[in-house]
C-alpha cells in the first residue's frame, strides 16, 4: 500500500467511531433489519459463477436521479447483465428501490456502498465481481478504486465533476488523489474546466474525454406530463410555485417570500400556493412545524391531504415526485441556492417547460447556470425580498412565463448527447458478448 493511501486508511480507523455514529443515524431512517455493520462492510451476497454484473455508484438521491437515463440505457444495452447500484445514503437507497419497482426489473438491485476501509472495500469487490465499475461525478474512494484495480475491474468516472471549491480541497490531498486516479481507466468529464481540474490532480489527460453533462439528457415522458396535468387540475387555477430540494435555513426565507407574495397590496396574490419540497426526508416534520409556526396553513402530500382554498403551503413530503410537482407549477425555484450548499439541478424544471428561479449559491451547477443565462432562461435572486418581487412580476406576465419555460426546454433539448457519448466510451471498456 502506497504511503498516501496507507496514511488515509489509518486516519479512517482513527475516525471510525465518528463514522459509525453517522452511519447508525443514517440507517435509523431505513426499515432494514440488517445491522449497519453488515451493510457497510462489504458483506454482500456473492455474484454467482458465470453471472454478469455491472456496478454503478451514486452518492445520494440527486445523483441517482441524474444517472437515471444512464441506468435505463445500460439495462437495455446489456440485457445479459445485472446492475448493482450503490448509494451512500438511505434516501438514495429508497430512490433506487422505487426505480427498480417502477421498471419491474429484477436485474437492478441496490446495495449500500461499503465504508472505504481497505478490507471492506476489497471484500465488496471480491464478492460483487463486476465486469465494470462506474463512479458518478466526484465519488472517488481510494480503497475502492484500488480494490477494482487489484481485481482487474475496469473503472470509469461518469459525469465527472470537480467544482473549484472541491478542487481546492482535493488539491491538499494531491498525492492520495494521484494514486486514486491512477486506478481510473476512463473519465467522462462534464466540461473542459472539470477535465482540466482532474488533470491537475493527477489524472492522465489521454484517459479524459469531455462528453458533456448527463443532466441534460433528462427526459419528460408523456406519462410524467399526464400525472403533472392531473395534479394541476386537482390543485386548481390559483398561482402555484414550487420550491424544490430546499435545505435548513432556506425554508424560512422561502416562507417569508411567500408571505410577501400573498400580502402584496400592489399585485395581490392572496390565493397563491407554495409547493415546498425539502431535500431530506428526515426534515419533513420539522418543515411542516415551521410552516405552522409562521402562520402558513399546510397540507401534507404524504398523508393524502389536498390543499383547501385557505391552504398556503402544500408540503411535498414524498420521495421521487419532484419532477411531477415541478410540472404542475407555474414557476419553480430550485433550492440549495439561498444557503451555501451550491445549488441543485436547474434542468429538472427546465425540462418540464417551467420557468426556473434560483438563488446566488450555484457553485455545483455553474456551468449549467451559464448555459441557461446565455439563453435568457434563468431568473436569479439574491434574497427572499427579491424572490417575492420576481414571483409577483412573473405571475402578472403570462407571456414572459411562457417565454422562459420554452427557452429552458430548448436549452435542455439542444444540449442532449452526453448519454450517447458516455455509452460509446463505456463500450470500449465493456463490449457485449
Long-range contacts (C-beta under 8 A, 24 or more apart in sequence): 1-118, 2-179, 3-175, 4-142, 4-173, 4-175, 4-176, 4-178, 4-179, 5-142, 5-143, 5-146, 5-176, 5-179, 5-180, 7-176, 8-142, 8-143, 8-173, 8-176, 9-117, 9-118, 9-143, 12-115, 12-116, 12-117, 13-117, 16-117, 19-115, 23-115, 26-89, 26-90, 27-90, 29-90, 29-91, 29-281, 29-282, 30-90, 30-93, 30-94, 39-111, 39-112, 40-112, 40-114, 40-115, 40-120, 41-114, 41-115, 41-117, 41-119, 41-120, 41-123, 42-114, 42-119, 42-120, 42-121, 42-122, 42-123, 42-124, 42-125, 42-127, 43-123, 43-127, 44-111, 44-124, 44-127, 44-128, 45-127, 46-127, 46-128, 46-129, 47-82, 47-127, 47-128, 47-129, 47-130, 51-82, 51-129, 52-78, 52-80, 52-81, 52-82, 52-131, 53-81, 53-82, 53-83, 53-84, 53-128, 53-129, 53-130, 53-131, 54-78, 54-81, 54-82, 54-83, 54-84, 54-130, 54-131, 54-132, 54-134, 54-430, 55-83, 55-84, 55-85, 55-86, 55-128, 55-130, 55-132, 55-133, 55-134, 56-83, 56-84, 56-85, 56-86, 56-134, 56-136, 56-158, 57-85, 57-86, 57-87, 57-113, 57-133, 57-134, 57-135, 57-136, 57-139, 57-144, 58-85, 58-86, 58-87, 58-92, 58-136, 58-139, 59-87, 59-88, 59-89, 59-92, 59-136, 59-137, 59-139, 60-87, 60-88, 60-89, 60-91, 60-92, 61-87, 61-89, 61-91, 61-92, 61-94, 61-95, 61-319, 62-245, 62-344, 62-345, 63-87, 63-92, 63-136, 63-137, 63-139, 64-92, 64-95, 64-96, 64-99, 65-95, 65-322, 65-345, 65-348, 66-136, 66-159, 66-214, 66-215, 66-218, 66-345, 67-136, 67-158, 67-159, 67-214, 68-99, 68-218, 69-214, 69-217, 69-218, 69-219, 69-419, 70-158, 70-214, 70-419, 70-422, 70-423, 71-99, 71-108, 72-103, 73-419, 73-423, 74-423, 74-426, 75-103, 75-105, 75-107, 75-108, 77-423, 77-432, 78-430, 78-432, 80-432, 80-433, 81-107, 81-131, 82-107, 82-108, 82-109, 83-107, 83-108, 83-109, 84-109, 84-110, 84-111, 84-128, 84-130, 85-109, 85-110, 85-111, 86-110, 86-111, 86-112, 86-113, 87-112, 87-113, 88-112, 88-113, 91-280, 91-281, 91-319, 94-319, 94-320, 95-319, 95-320, 98-319, 98-320, 99-320, 113-141, 113-144, 114-144, 116-141, 116-142, 116-143, 116-144, 117-143, 118-143, 121-146, 121-147, 122-147, 122-150, 125-150, 125-151, 125-153, 126-151, 131-430, 132-156, 132-426, 132-429, 132-430, 134-158, 134-426, 137-161, 138-162, 138-166, 140-177, 140-180, 140-181, 141-180, 142-176, 142-179, 142-180, 145-180, 145-183, 145-184, 146-179, 146-180, 146-183, 148-183, 149-182, 149-183, 154-185, 154-186, 154-429, 154-430, 155-183, 155-184, 155-185, 155-186, 156-184, 156-185, 156-186, 156-187, 156-188, 156-425, 156-426, 156-429, 157-184, 157-186, 157-187, 157-188, 158-188, 158-214, 158-422, 159-188, 159-190, 159-213, 159-214, 159-215, 159-418, 159-422, 160-187, 160-188, 160-189, 160-190, 160-194, 160-195, 160-198, 160-208, 161-189, 161-190, 161-194, 161-364, 162-194, 162-197, 162-198, 162-201, 163-342, 163-363, 163-364, 163-366, 164-197, 164-363, 165-342, 165-363, 167-197, 167-200, 167-201, 170-201, 171-200, 171-201, 174-201, 174-202, 177-201, 177-202, 178-202, 185-429, 186-425, 186-426, 186-428, 186-429, 188-418, 188-421, 188-422, 188-425, 190-367, 190-418, 191-367, 193-367, 209-421, 209-425, 211-418, 211-421, 211-422, 211-425, 212-415, 212-417, 212-418, 212-421, 213-367, 213-368, 213-415, 213-418, 214-418, 214-419, 214-422, 215-345, 215-347, 215-368, 216-347, 216-412, 216-415, 216-416, 216-417, 216-418, 217-416, 217-417, 217-418, 217-419, 218-347, 218-348, 218-351, 218-412, 219-351, 220-323, 220-327, 220-351, 220-352, 220-353, 224-323, 224-324, 224-327, 224-352, 225-327, 225-352, 227-324, 227-327, 228-323, 228-324, 228-325, 228-326, 228-327, 228-328, 228-352, 229-327, 229-328, 231-324, 231-325, 231-327, 231-328, 232-327, 232-328, 232-329, 234-306, 235-273, 235-306, 235-307, 235-314, 235-328, 238-271, 238-272, 238-273, 238-309, 239-269, 239-271, 239-272, 239-273, 239-330, 239-395, 240-272, 240-273, 240-275, 240-328, 240-329, 240-330, 240-331, 241-272, 241-273, 241-274, 241-275, 241-329, 241-330, 241-331, 241-332, 241-333, 241-391, 242-274, 242-275, 242-276, 242-277, 242-316, 242-325, 242-326, 242-328, 242-329, 242-331, 242-332, 242-333, 242-349, 242-354, 243-274, 243-275, 243-276, 243-277, 243-332, 243-333, 243-335, 244-277, 244-316, 244-322, 244-325, 244-326, 244-332, 244-333, 244-334, 244-335, 244-344, 244-348, 244-349, 245-277, 245-278, 245-279, 245-322, 245-334, 245-335, 245-336, 245-344, 245-345, 246-276, 246-277, 246-278, 246-279, 246-287, 246-335, 246-336, 247-278, 247-279, 247-280, 247-335, 247-336, 247-339, 247-341, 248-283, 248-339, 249-339, 250-335, 250-336, 250-338, 250-339, 251-276, 251-278, 251-287, 251-290, 252-290, 252-294, 253-338, 253-383, 253-384, 253-387, 254-333, 254-335, 254-338, 254-384, 254-387, 255-290, 255-291, 255-294, 255-296, 255-313, 256-294, 256-384, 256-388, 257-384, 257-385, 257-387, 257-388, 257-391, 258-296, 258-312, 258-313, 258-388, 259-294, 259-295, 259-296, 260-384, 260-385, 260-388, 261-388, 261-391, 261-392, 261-395, 262-312, 264-388, 264-392, 266-392, 267-392, 267-393, 267-395, 267-396, 269-392, 269-395, 271-309, 272-312, 272-391, 272-395, 273-307, 273-311, 273-312, 273-313, 273-314, 274-312, 274-313, 274-314, 275-313, 275-314, 275-316, 275-325, 275-328, 275-329, 276-313, 276-314, 276-315, 276-316, 277-315, 277-316, 277-322, 277-325, 277-335, 278-316, 278-317, 279-335, 279-336, 279-344, 281-317, 281-319, 284-315, 284-317, 287-315, 287-317, 288-315, 288-317, 291-315, 322-348, 323-348, 323-351, 323-352, 326-352, 326-354, 327-352, 327-353, 327-354, 329-354, 330-354, 330-355, 330-394, 330-395, 330-401, 331-355, 331-357, 331-391, 331-394, 331-395, 331-401, 332-356, 332-357, 333-357, 333-358, 333-359, 333-387, 334-358, 336-361, 336-364, 337-361, 337-362, 338-383, 338-384, 338-387, 343-369, 346-372, 346-378, 347-412, 349-408, 350-377, 350-408, 350-409, 350-411, 350-412, 351-408, 351-409, 351-412, 352-409, 353-405, 353-406, 353-408, 353-409, 354-405, 354-408, 355-379, 355-394, 355-401, 355-404, 355-405, 355-408, 356-404, 356-408, 357-381, 357-387, 357-390, 357-391, 359-383, 359-387, 371-411, 371-415, 372-408, 372-411, 375-407, 375-408, 375-410, 375-411, 376-404, 376-407, 377-404, 377-407, 377-408, 377-410, 377-411, 378-408, 379-404
